[in-house]
């Protein structure tokens, strides 16, 4: 049997042993030592706007009901009836304003988790029935940051802001709490969740995976940094290409990203980029960015959207964050992309990736997009060309790493620091009893 703990000392800045991915005891260690101890994203706030609205969040073998119990309070409950253990809700979302009912024997609970109805309660006459308080639904801790509900099963976890530090402080200027979901897609992969996550936490793959961006210059991950158990992976050095002047390069790069991502770079960005083309021919890169920044604000405010007042150009460096263990946030002025990676509870070795595209909207214009689920990579075709390029690698990586000759990942220590740092942080949790 291959054990994760056998390779615990083999990790180096330039090498990750195969056991970090394929050890037979790894799913059990993650279930026992990782997921119960960390803060993780359960849902977006806009998914539960009304009292009684709930989302069913699943992580590994656990399921939680994230419920809005009042205008200003969110609670979470283990999705387990205290009677016979049935999951109380199997749907992804719904409303329980009238109470949470179990369909097995009709036990009911209120929005505080207290049991309110037990059929034929007199059947316990002469027997020791548990106190009603002990039958209440169990509640993990929840908190809110960035417009999302976060959950931890560990009563001894540090406060959310402390756990997220320094990511929260660095991302606060983007006012992610003011953003709303533009679209939400859920993808199922026949690939381990760690392989999927690692495809989205470094830019070293750009030249091979996203060749359409190469003409705008080469990006280097020299700015990747360890941030506690988290990492940044967005401070890159752009080496300008020779065949485009700064105005064209800026406009065409924004246009390419906007057309391929359907997110991050939206109408305000593109309107400001169009105005860049009106600058004098001798404009420098600094001229382009200075004017673009000013025009971008004008375009956002002209649409009735709220400009993030505390955001500065300096904040735009090192803005792609891998928040341990399974969240990646790529914010932009227009909104951003928010990724969540997790194991598929129904299929060992498979995973689920949630992608929220965030955007800013004028008051009253916020959409209510559907949650789109794609059971296969084939079914996702045509939905987001940029992400499809990333997804095209994943199955081949899973297949290649099953080879008997594969010993591990040979990292570029300059360009793939975030991948190393993720595994270093994993050791802090999985190596502890």
C-alpha positions in Angstrom: 0.0 0.0 0.0 1.3 3.4 -1.0 1.0 5.8 2.0 1.0 9.6 1.9 3.0 9.7 5.1 5.8 7.6 3.5 6.6 10.5 1.3 6.2 13.2 3.9 9.9 14.1 3.8 10.3 13.9 0.1 8.8 17.3 -0.7 11.3 19.9 -2.1 10.8 23.3 -3.7 11.4 21.7 -7.1 9.8 18.2 -6.5 6.5 16.8 -5.2 6.4 13.0 -4.7 3.8 11.0 -6.5 2.3 10.0 -3.1 1.0 13.5 -2.7 -1.5 12.6 -5.4 -2.0 8.9 -5.6 -1.4 7.5 -2.1 -4.1 5.1 -1.2 -4.7 6.6 2.3 -4.9 10.2 1.0 -8.7 10.4 0.7 -9.0 9.2 4.3 -6.4 11.6 5.5 -8.1 14.5 3.8 -11.5 13.4 5.2 -10.2 13.2 8.7 -7.5 15.9 8.9 -8.1 18.5 6.3 -11.8 19.2 5.5 -13.0 19.3 9.2 -10.3 21.7 10.2 -10.3 24.5 7.6 -12.6 27.4 6.6 -14.1 26.8 3.2 -16.6 28.5 0.9 -20.1 27.1 1.2 -22.0 29.4 -1.1 -22.5 33.0 -2.4 -24.7 35.3 -0.3 -26.9 36.1 -3.4 -27.8 32.4 -3.6 -29.9 32.8 -0.4 -31.5 36.3 -0.6 -34.7 35.5 1.3 -35.5 34.2 4.8 -35.7 30.4 4.6 -33.6 30.1 1.5 -31.0 27.4 1.7 -28.1 25.9 -0.2 -26.9 22.3 0.3 -23.1 22.4 0.4 -21.4 19.0 0.1 -17.7 18.4 0.9 -16.5 14.8 0.8 -19.0 12.7 2.9 -20.5 15.7 4.7 -23.5 17.8 3.7 -24.6 21.1 5.2 -27.7 23.3 4.9 -26.7 26.9 4.6 -29.8 28.8 5.6 -30.7 32.5 5.8 -32.7 32.6 9.1 -33.2 36.4 9.1 -32.3 39.5 7.0 -28.9 39.7 8.8 -28.2 36.2 10.0 -27.0 33.0 8.2 -26.8 29.6 9.9 -25.5 26.3 8.8 -26.7 22.8 9.9 -25.3 19.4 9.4 -27.8 17.9 6.9 -28.6 15.0 9.1 -31.8 14.2 10.9 -31.3 13.5 14.6 -33.9 10.7 14.4 -32.7 8.1 12.0 -29.8 10.0 10.2 -31.6 10.7 6.9 -30.3 13.7 4.9 -32.9 16.3 5.5 -32.6 17.8 2.0 -31.2 16.2 -1.1 -31.9 19.2 -3.5 -29.2 21.8 -4.0 -31.4 24.7 -2.9 -34.9 25.6 -1.9 -36.8 27.4 0.9 -37.5 26.2 4.5 -39.1 29.3 5.9 -41.9 27.1 7.4 -39.3 24.8 9.0 -37.0 21.9 8.0 -38.9 18.7 7.6 -37.6 15.2 7.4 -39.5 13.2 4.7 -38.8 9.8 6.5 -40.8 10.2 9.7 -42.0 13.8 9.5 -39.8 15.2 12.3 -39.6 19.0 12.0 -37.0 21.6 13.0 -37.2 25.4 13.1 -34.6 27.8 11.7 -32.7 27.7 15.0 -32.3 23.9 14.5 -34.6 23.0 17.4 -37.0 20.1 17.0 -40.6 21.4 16.9 -42.6 18.3 16.0 -42.2 14.5 16.7 -45.1 12.3 15.5 -46.6 10.0 18.2 -44.3 11.3 20.8 -46.3 9.4 23.4 -44.7 6.2 22.0 -41.7 6.9 24.3 -43.9 6.7 27.4 -42.1 4.6 29.9 -38.8 4.8 28.1 -36.0 7.3 28.3 -36.5 9.8 25.5 -33.6 12.1 24.8 -34.0 15.7 25.9 -35.3 17.9 23.1 -32.2 20.1 23.2 -30.0 17.1 22.5 -32.1 16.4 19.3 -31.4 19.9 17.8 -29.6 20.0 14.5 -25.8 20.4 14.9 -24.5 23.7 13.7 -20.9 24.3 12.4 -19.5 27.8 12.5 -20.2 30.2 9.7 -18.9 33.7 8.8 -19.0 36.0 5.8 -16.3 37.5 3.7 -16.1 38.7 0.1 -19.8 38.2 -0.5 -19.5 34.5 0.3 -20.6 32.3 3.2 -17.7 30.4 4.8 -18.0 27.4 7.0 -15.7 25.4 9.4 -16.5 22.2 11.2 -13.8 22.9 13.8 -15.0 24.8 16.9 -11.4 25.7 17.6 -10.6 27.2 14.2 -9.3 30.8 14.4 -11.8 33.5 13.3 -12.3 33.6 9.5 -10.4 36.9 9.0 -7.5 35.5 10.9 -7.5 32.3 8.8 -7.7 34.3 5.6 -4.9 36.7 6.5 -3.2 38.3 4.6 -5.4 37.4 1.6 -8.4 39.2 3.0 -6.5 42.4 3.7 -5.0 42.4 0.2 -8.3 41.6 -1.5 -10.5 43.9 0.5 -9.9 46.9 -1.8 -11.6 45.1 -4.6 -14.9 45.3 -2.7 -15.9 41.7 -3.7 -18.8 42.0 -1.3 -20.3 44.5 -3.8 -20.1 42.0 -6.7 -22.8 39.6 -7.7 -22.9 36.4 -9.8 -22.8 37.0 -13.5 -22.8 33.2 -14.2 -22.3 30.1 -12.1 -21.1 26.8 -13.7 -20.4 23.5 -11.9 -18.1 21.0 -13.7 -17.5 17.3 -12.9 -14.1 15.9 -13.7 -12.8 12.3 -13.7 -9.7 13.8 -12.2 -8.5 14.2 -8.6 -9.3 17.7 -7.2 -5.7 18.6 -6.5 -4.7 18.2 -10.2 -7.6 20.5 -11.1 -6.7 23.1 -8.6 -3.0 23.2 -9.6 -4.0 24.0 -13.2 -5.4 27.3 -12.0 -2.7 28.6 -9.5 0.2 29.4 -11.8 0.8 31.2 -15.1 3.6 29.0 -16.3 1.2 27.1 -18.5 0.2 30.2 -20.5 2.6 29.6 -23.4 1.5 26.1 -24.0 -2.2 26.2 -23.0 -3.2 29.7 -24.0 -1.1 30.4 -27.1 -3.4 33.3 -28.2 -1.9 35.4 -25.4 1.8 34.9 -26.4 1.7 37.7 -29.0 1.1 40.2 -26.2 4.3 39.3 -24.3 5.6 36.7 -22.0 4.5 36.5 -18.4 6.8 35.3 -15.7 5.8 34.1 -12.3 8.7 35.8 -10.5 6.2 37.5 -8.2 4.7 34.3 -6.7 4.9 34.5 -3.0 4.0 32.4 0.1 1.4 34.1 2.2 1.0 32.1 5.3 -0.8 28.9 4.2 -2.1 30.8 1.1 -0.3 32.0 -2.0 -0.4 34.8 -4.6 0.2 33.9 -8.2 -0.6 37.1 -10.1 2.5 39.3 -10.0 4.0 38.8 -13.4 6.5 40.6 -15.6 5.2 41.4 -19.0 7.8 41.5 -21.7 6.2 43.6 -24.5 6.0 42.1 -28.0 7.7 44.2 -30.7 5.0 44.1 -33.4 2.3 46.1 -31.5 2.5 49.6 -30.1 1.3 50.0 -26.5 -2.2 51.1 -27.4 -2.8 48.2 -29.7 -1.2 45.7 -27.4 -3.4 46.8 -24.5 -6.6 46.8 -26.5 -6.1 43.5 -28.3 -5.1 41.7 -25.1 -8.2 43.0 -23.2 -10.3 42.1 -26.2 -8.9 38.6 -26.4 -9.4 37.9 -22.7 -13.0 39.3 -22.8 -14.0 37.2 -25.8 -12.5 34.0 -24.4 -13.4 34.3 -20.7 -16.9 35.9 -20.8 -15.9 37.4 -17.5 -13.3 39.5 -15.6 -13.0 42.0 -18.5 -16.5 43.2 -19.2 -18.3 46.2 -20.8 -16.6 49.0 -18.7 -13.2 47.5 -19.4 -13.7 47.2 -23.1 -15.2 50.7 -23.4 -12.1 52.1 -21.6 -9.9 49.9 -23.8 -11.5 51.4 -27.0 -10.7 54.8 -25.7 -7.0 53.8 -25.4 -6.8 53.6 -29.1 -7.5 57.4 -29.3 -4.3 58.2 -27.5 -1.4 59.7 -29.5 0.8 57.3 -31.5 3.8 58.0 -29.3 2.0 57.0 -26.1 4.1 54.8 -23.7 2.9 51.9 -21.7 2.6 54.2 -18.7 0.5 56.6 -20.7 -1.8 53.8 -21.7 -2.3 52.5 -18.2 -2.8 55.9 -16.6 -5.5 56.9 -19.1 -7.1 53.5 -19.1 -7.4 53.6 -15.3 -9.1 57.0 -15.4 -11.5 56.0 -18.2 -12.3 52.6 -16.6 -13.7 54.4 -13.6 -15.7 56.8 -15.8 -17.2 53.8 -17.7 -18.1 52.0 -14.5 -19.8 55.0 -12.9 -21.6 55.9 -16.1 -23.4 52.5 -15.8 -24.5 53.2 -12.3 -22.0 50.7 -10.9 -20.0 51.3 -7.7 -16.3 51.9 -8.2 -14.1 50.2 -5.5 -12.9 53.5 -3.8 -9.9 52.0 -2.0 -8.5 50.2 -5.0 -5.2 51.5 -6.4 -3.1 50.5 -9.4 -0.6 48.9 -7.0 -3.4 46.6 -5.7 -3.6 45.1 -9.2 -0.3 43.3 -8.7 -0.3 39.9 -6.9 -4.1 39.7 -7.1 -4.6 36.1 -8.1 -4.9 34.2 -4.8 -4.9 30.5 -3.9 -6.7 30.5 -0.5 -5.9 27.2 1.2 -7.1 24.7 0.7 -9.5 24.8 -2.2 -10.4 28.3 -3.3 -8.8 30.5 -6.0 -9.8 34.1 -6.5 -8.9 36.2 -9.5 -10.3 39.7 -9.0 -10.5 42.5 -11.5 -12.0 46.0 -11.4 -15.0 44.7 -13.3 -15.5 41.7 -11.0 -13.5 38.5 -11.3 -13.5 34.7 -11.2 -13.9 32.7 -8.1 -13.0 29.0 -8.2 -13.8 26.2 -5.7 -12.3 22.7 -6.0 -13.5 19.6 -4.0 -13.6 15.8 -4.2 -16.7 14.3 -5.7 -18.5 12.6 -2.8 -20.0 10.0 -5.1 -17.0 9.0 -7.2 -13.6 8.4 -5.6 -10.8 10.0 -7.6 -13.2 12.4 -9.3 -13.8 16.1 -8.5 -16.1 19.0 -8.8 -15.1 22.5 -9.7 -17.4 25.5 -9.1 -16.8 28.6 -11.1 -18.5 31.9 -10.2 -18.0 34.8 -12.6 -18.5 38.0 -10.6 -19.5 41.4 -11.9 -20.6 44.8 -10.7 -24.2 45.9 -11.3 -26.2 49.1 -10.8 -28.7 48.8 -8.0 -31.7 46.8 -9.1 -30.0 45.3 -12.1 -28.4 42.3 -10.4 -29.3 39.1 -12.3 -30.4 35.8 -10.9 -28.4 33.4 -13.2 -29.2 29.7 -13.0 -26.7 27.2 -11.6 -25.4 25.3 -14.6 -24.1 21.8 -14.0 -21.9 20.0 -16.6 -21.6 16.3 -15.9 -18.8 15.8 -18.6 -16.1 18.0 -20.2 -17.7 17.3 -23.5 -21.0 18.9 -22.4 -19.1 22.1 -21.4 -17.8 22.8 -25.0 -18.7 26.3 -26.2 -19.3 27.7 -22.7 -16.0 29.4 -22.1 -13.2 28.9 -24.6 -10.4 30.0 -22.2 -11.4 27.5 -19.5 -11.8 24.8 -22.1 -8.1 25.2 -23.0 -7.3 24.5 -19.3 -9.7 21.6 -19.0 -8.2 19.9 -22.1 -5.0 19.1 -20.1 -6.7 17.6 -17.0 -7.7 14.1 -18.2 -4.3 13.6 -19.9 -2.5 14.6 -16.6 -4.6 12.1 -14.7 -3.8 9.4 -17.2 -0.1 10.1 -17.4 0.3 10.1 -13.6 -1.0 6.6 -13.4 2.0 5.2 -15.2 4.3 2.9 -13.2 7.3 5.1 -14.1 5.8 8.4 -12.7 7.7 9.3 -9.6 6.3 12.8 -9.0 6.1 16.4 -10.2 9.3 18.2 -11.2 8.5 21.9 -10.6 10.0 25.0 -12.0 10.8 26.6 -8.6 10.5 30.1 -10.0 7.3 29.7 -12.0 5.4 27.2 -9.9 6.0 28.3 -6.3 2.3 28.2 -5.6 2.0 24.4 -6.3 4.9 23.7 -4.0 3.5 25.9 -1.3 0.0 24.3 -1.5 1.6 20.9 -0.8 3.7 22.3 2.0 0.5 23.6 3.6 -1.2 20.3 3.1 1.5 18.6 5.2 0.7 20.9 8.1 -2.7 19.3 8.2 -2.3 15.8 6.9 0.8 14.9 9.0 -0.9 15.8 12.3 -2.9 13.2 14.2 
